[in-house]
Amino acid sequence: MGRREDMPVGVKFSIVSRAFKTRIDDLMRDSGLTSVQAGVLMALYRLENCGEGKEINQKDLEQAMGLTHQTMTEIIKKLEANGFVECAQSTKDKRSKSIRTTAKSRDIHKNMGKTDERVLEEMCKGIDDDRRKLLTETLDAMLDNIFEKEGK
């Protein structure tokens, strides 16, 4: 255990993140989605359901996910090619694309959330509920700091 105690926090975050992503990828393989693509779909679903009819564009997703324009462009192309999203010219800005989920992606949305919970459960085995709650609250606070710093 002493070796882990000496390990820098950044390395620990990296190892946990990579393990989480790899496990999600394994469980999502049958759906044809990677963990990153599933994350983008979950962000799009959340934006659609809290946006009160607001048109969602690529920039909205980039900000929600903390991804670059180029990376998001590639993800959206793959999601559209596989029938998970529909893209259309924005009614507000002709230079922009409006992005929305499809029936196919909405059908698997419930499974994506369950998969995330399953992986969290596996990784938090032996950790009591209070510590799990503290972990989630701490991660939320860290995300708030990141997004605040980046102006998102």
N, C-alpha and C positions, 0 to 999 in steps of 0.2 A: 504493500500500500504506500510505502514511503516514496516510491518512484513517482506515483501519481500526484502526491502532495507537492513535489518539486516541479511538476510540469506546469509551464505557463498557461494561464487561463485561456489565451487565444488558441493554443494547441488543443486544449480540452474542448472548446467550442467547435473547432474544426472537426475533431474526431466524432463528436456527438452528431453534428450536422451531417457529416458524410454517412454515418451509420443510419441515421433517420432516413435520409434521401434514398440510400441503397435499399432499405427495407420497403419503403413506399414503392419504389420502382419495381421490386419483386412482386409485391401484392397487386400492383396496378397493371402488370404486363398484359393480362387477358383483355383489358379494356382498350389497349392500344395507346395508352397515355404514359408519359414519363411523370415523375414527381413534379417537375417544374411546370409542365403543361397542365397537370391537375391543379396545381396552385394558382395558375393564371385563370383557369375556369372557375375555381372557387372564388377568386377575387372578383371576376366578372359577375358571377351569380350574386355575390353580396352587393356589388354596386347597382345591379339591376333592381334588387329588392329593397334598397334603401334610397334609391335615387328618384322615386316618385315620377317615373316616366322620363327622366333625364336621359338624353342620348349619351352613350358611353363611347369614348374614343380611345385610341391607342395610348395617348398621353395619360389618360386617367389610369389605365392599367399599369403603365410604366411607373407612375407615382405610387400606386397601391402595392406594387411588388418590389420596388427599388431596383428595377432592371433598366438597362440602356435601351435607347430607341432601336438600335440594330438588333439586339437580342430579342426584344419584343416583336419586331417585324418578322423574324424567322419563326418564332413560336406561333404567332397568329397565322402565318402562311400554312404551317403544318396543321394547326387546328382546323383551319378552314378547309384544307384539302381532305381532311379525314371526317368532315361533316360535324365537327363539334361547335363551330361558330359560323355565323353569317356576317359578312362584311358588306356594307353598302356606302355609297357616298353620303356624307353628312348633309343634313338639310340646313344646318347652320353655317357650315364652313366647307365650301366645295373642295378645299385642299385636304380635308380630313376624312377619315373613314369612320363610320358608325359601326360598332361591333356588338353583337348580341349572341346569347346562347341559342342553341337549337334544341329540339325535342330530344335528340340523342344525348346531348350533354346534360340536359336537365334530368333525364332518366338515370344517369349514373352519378348525379350529384350526391345523393344520399349515401351511396357506397363510398364515395371519396371521403366524406366526413367520418364514416365508420372505420375506414382504413387508417386514417390519421389517428383516431382514438385507439385503435388496436396497437399501432406501433408505439404510441405513447405509453400505453399500458405495459407492453413488453419491456420498454426501456426503463420504466419506473417501478418495475417489480421490486417489492421489498421496501418501497418508499411510502410512508403513510400519507393520508389525504391532506393533512395540514402542510406538509412539506411540498406536496405536488401543487397545492394552491399557491404557496409562496413562490414556487418556481414559475408558475404561469404569471403571477403578478409581477415578478421581477423581470421576466422577459417582456411583458407588456410595457413596463416602465422604460426598459432599455430601448424598445422600438419607438416609444414616444420621443425619447432623446435623439435617436437617429433621425427620425422623420422631421423633428423640429430643427435640427442642425442643417438638414438638407433642404428645409423649406417645403416639405411635402405635406 
